[in-house]
Amino acid sequence: MPKEISLTGSEITVIKTLGLSGALMFGEILCERLEDMEDSELVDTLQGLITEDYVITDASWIRRIEDVEKAKFKVNSVVLKELRDALHPQRERGRERRRRRS
């Protein structure tokens, strides 16, 4: 049974910015698209997402914004369905209702 994913607002923002297509995004572009987010918040959020294996990177570690700018990121395709459900919980509830009526 897949674990239920609970995301913070900043984690949702980063995942939506990366996109759910599984395509790579350069860190420099990610930083540009998230320029409203504080650098330290972005670094902390990415560290958490990488630790949970929700986001994959080619960098050995992310500790500073400079590390983020030099790295490449993508959403982990293994947990893609669970992340979609976490981003759109009402869609999952609708599926459950349909199963019960059957």
C-alpha positions in Angstrom: 0.0 0.0 0.0 1.5 3.4 -1.0 2.2 5.8 1.8 0.1 8.9 1.9 2.0 12.0 1.0 1.5 15.2 2.9 3.1 18.3 1.4 3.7 21.8 2.7 2.9 24.9 0.6 6.5 25.4 -0.4 6.9 21.8 -1.4 3.8 22.0 -3.6 5.1 25.1 -5.2 8.5 23.5 -6.0 6.9 20.3 -7.4 4.4 22.2 -9.5 7.2 24.4 -10.8 9.3 21.3 -11.7 6.2 19.8 -13.4 4.9 16.3 -13.3 6.2 15.3 -16.7 9.4 13.8 -15.4 11.5 16.2 -17.5 14.7 17.6 -16.2 14.9 21.2 -15.2 18.1 23.2 -14.7 18.5 24.7 -11.3 19.1 28.1 -12.7 15.7 28.0 -14.4 14.1 26.7 -11.2 15.5 29.6 -9.3 14.3 32.1 -11.9 10.8 30.7 -11.8 10.8 30.7 -8.0 12.3 34.1 -7.5 9.6 35.1 -5.0 10.7 32.3 -2.7 13.6 33.1 -0.3 16.8 31.3 -1.2 17.1 29.6 2.2 13.5 28.4 2.0 14.1 27.0 -1.5 17.2 25.2 -0.4 15.5 23.7 2.7 12.5 22.6 0.6 14.6 21.0 -2.0 16.6 19.2 0.6 13.4 17.8 2.1 12.0 16.7 -1.2 15.3 15.0 -2.1 15.5 13.3 1.2 12.0 11.9 0.8 12.9 10.8 -2.8 10.2 13.0 -4.3 12.7 14.9 -6.3 15.9 13.5 -8.0 19.0 15.6 -8.6 22.4 15.1 -10.2 24.1 17.0 -7.4 25.8 15.2 -4.6 24.4 17.7 -2.1 22.4 20.9 -2.0 23.5 23.3 0.8 23.5 26.7 -0.9 21.6 28.5 -3.6 24.7 28.2 -5.8 24.4 24.5 -5.5 20.8 24.6 -6.7 21.7 26.8 -9.7 24.4 24.3 -10.8 22.2 21.2 -10.5 19.4 19.5 -12.5 16.2 18.4 -10.9 13.2 16.3 -11.8 10.2 14.8 -10.0 10.8 11.1 -9.2 8.6 9.1 -11.6 8.3 6.2 -9.0 6.1 8.4 -6.7 4.5 10.4 -9.5 1.0 9.0 -9.0 1.1 9.6 -5.3 2.3 13.1 -5.8 -0.5 13.9 -8.2 -3.0 12.6 -5.7 -1.4 14.7 -3.0 -1.6 17.8 -5.2 -5.2 17.1 -6.1 -6.8 15.3 -3.2 -10.4 15.8 -4.4 -9.6 13.7 -7.5 -8.6 10.8 -5.3 -11.8 11.1 -3.2 -13.9 11.0 -6.4 -12.2 7.7 -7.4 -13.0 6.2 -4.0 -16.7 7.2 -4.2 -16.9 5.5 -7.7 -15.4 2.3 -6.3 -17.9 2.1 -3.5 -20.9 2.5 -5.7 -19.8 -0.4 -8.0 
